Amino acid sequence: MLFPEVAQGAAPDLEALRDACDRAVGGLGASGADRLYVVGPGPGERRHGRDAGGGLDDYGVALRVGPRPGVLDLAATAGRWLAERSGLTPDGYQEVAPETAPERAAELGAALAGEGDRVALLVMGDGSARRAERSPGYVDERALPYDDAVAEALAEADAAHLAGLEPALARELMVAGRPAWQVLAGAVGERPLTGDLLAYEAPYGVGYFVAAWS
C-alpha cells in the first residue's frame, strides 16, 4: 500500500507514512556510508547484486524498478523503490526466509556490516497483521503490546530487544519483519546508536514502523 499505484484512491491515507519513509531513507543518503544494502523478508535466504530489480505484476500494477525486474521479492522491491525516490541506488539486497533463526539472521547482519568502513542498511519489515478486526489475520490480544514493544525498541535503537524476538511468537502474530529486524540487530552488535521513531501506525490493521538509527 506504500505504492500510490497500488493504493490508488487511498494513496493520500498513507502520505504521512510515505513522507516518514523518505526522511529515513534521505538520512541514509546523507550518512556518508560507502555501502547501502536493502534487507527484507523473502521466500528464502537470497543475496542479490546492485542490478537486481522487482515489480508489482502480482498486484496487477505495471510498475517495475531496477534493470532486472522479477528478481526481488516485495519487501526488497519496496526498498529499492524507496531508495530511488531519494536518488539512491542500493549496492545489494539480502532477503531472509520467514523461518530464519535469530542466530543466522545475526550472522547475516554482521557479515553485511563488515563489507565496508561505513555501511547503511535499509531494513524492510511489517509488524503484526493480527492487531484489529480489519487486520488480515484474526485478532490476537498479544499483537498490540508486541508492536508497541518493537516501536519502543526502534525509538531507542535497542538492538538487544530485536535480537531476542522469538520466531514462534512472531509467526503466531503474523509479524513478517522479525527476521529482517534481527539482521539489523546482528549488524549493530553492541555499537551504541541513537534511534528516532518517525512513524508508528496501522492504517490497514498491520503495524507499520519507520525509524532511523545512527
Buried (B, 14 or more C-beta within 10 A) or exposed (E): BBBBEBBEEEBEEBEBBBEBBBBBBBBBBEBEBEBBBBBBBBEEBBEBEEEBBBBBEEEEBEBBBBEBBEBBBBBBBBBBBBBBBBEBEBBBBBBBBBEBEBEBBBBBBBBBBEEBEEBBBBBBBBBBBBBBEEBEBEEBEEBBEBBEEBBBBBBBBBBEBBBEBEBEEBEBBBBBBBBBBBBBBBBBEEEEEEBBBBBBBBBBBBBBBBBBBE
